[in-house]
C-alpha cells in the first residue's frame, strides 16, 4: 500500500495512527445496555434496554461517520450504522 494512502486513511491530524480509541459516552451506554440485557431478561426491561442500546450505537455510529479522526474511523462508523439498521430491519421482518 502506498504510504500516502495509508497516512490518509489511518493517521489523524497530529500524524498519529488511530484505529481504536477509549469508548466515549454513547459507546459506553451501548456497552452497558447490551450487558444489562444479558442479566435483566424480563420482557419490558429487556425491550427498553434494547431500545437504549440501539439508539446509543446509532448515535455513536453517526458521530463517528461525520466526526471521526480519520477515514478509517469514519468508515467504521458508517459500517456500524448500516449493520445496526440492517439488524433492526431483519428483526422486524423475522419477528
C-alpha positions in Angstrom: 0.0 0.0 0.0 1.3 3.4 -0.9 2.4 5.3 2.3 0.5 8.4 1.3 -2.7 6.4 1.0 -2.0 4.7 4.3 -1.4 8.0 6.0 -4.6 9.5 4.6 -6.7 6.5 5.8 -5.2 5.8 9.3 -3.5 9.0 10.6 -5.2 11.8 12.5 -4.4 15.5 12.1 -1.5 15.1 14.6 0.1 12.3 12.4 -0.8 9.6 14.9 -2.2 6.2 13.6 -5.6 5.8 15.2 -7.5 2.6 14.8 -9.1 2.2 18.3 -9.9 4.8 21.0 -11.3 4.6 24.5 -15.1 4.5 24.5 -17.0 7.8 24.6 -20.3 8.3 26.5 -22.5 6.9 23.7 -20.4 3.8 23.2 -20.3 3.3 27.0 -24.1 3.5 27.1 -24.4 0.9 24.3 -21.9 -1.4 26.1 -23.8 -1.0 29.4 -27.2 -1.5 28.0 -26.1 -4.5 26.0 -24.5 -6.2 29.0 -27.6 -5.5 31.1 -29.8 -7.2 28.5 -27.9 -10.4 29.3 -28.8 -10.1 33.0 -32.2 -8.5 33.0 -34.2 -10.7 30.8 -37.8 -9.8 31.7 -39.6 -8.6 28.6 -40.4 -4.9 29.3 -37.0 -4.2 30.8 -35.1 -6.1 28.1 -37.1 -4.3 25.4 -36.2 -1.0 26.9 -32.6 -1.9 27.2 -32.6 -3.0 23.5 -34.0 0.4 22.5 -31.4 2.3 24.6 -28.6 0.2 23.1 -29.9 0.7 19.5 -30.2 4.5 19.9 -26.8 4.7 21.6 -25.0 2.7 18.8 -26.7 4.7 16.1 -25.7 8.0 17.7 -22.1 6.7 18.1 -22.0 5.5 14.5 -23.3 8.8 13.1 -20.9 10.8 15.3 -18.0 8.6 14.1 -19.1 8.8 10.5 -19.1 12.6 10.5 -16.5 13.5 13.1 -14.1 10.5 13.1 -10.4 11.4 13.4 -9.5 9.7 10.1 -11.1 7.9 7.2 -10.8 4.5 8.8 -12.8 5.7 11.9 -15.4 7.4 9.6 -15.7 4.2 7.6 -16.1 2.2 10.7 -18.9 4.5 11.9 -20.7 4.0 8.5 -20.4 0.2 8.6 -21.7 0.1 12.2 -24.6 2.3 11.3 -25.5 0.1 8.3 -25.2 -3.1 10.3 -27.4 -1.6 13.2 -30.1 -0.6 10.7 -29.9 -3.9 8.9 -30.2 -5.8 12.1 -33.3 -3.8 13.2 -34.9 -4.4 9.8 -34.1 -8.1 10.0 -35.5 -8.3 13.5 -38.7 -6.5 12.4 -39.2 -8.8 9.4 -38.4 -12.1 11.1 -40.3 -11.1 14.3 
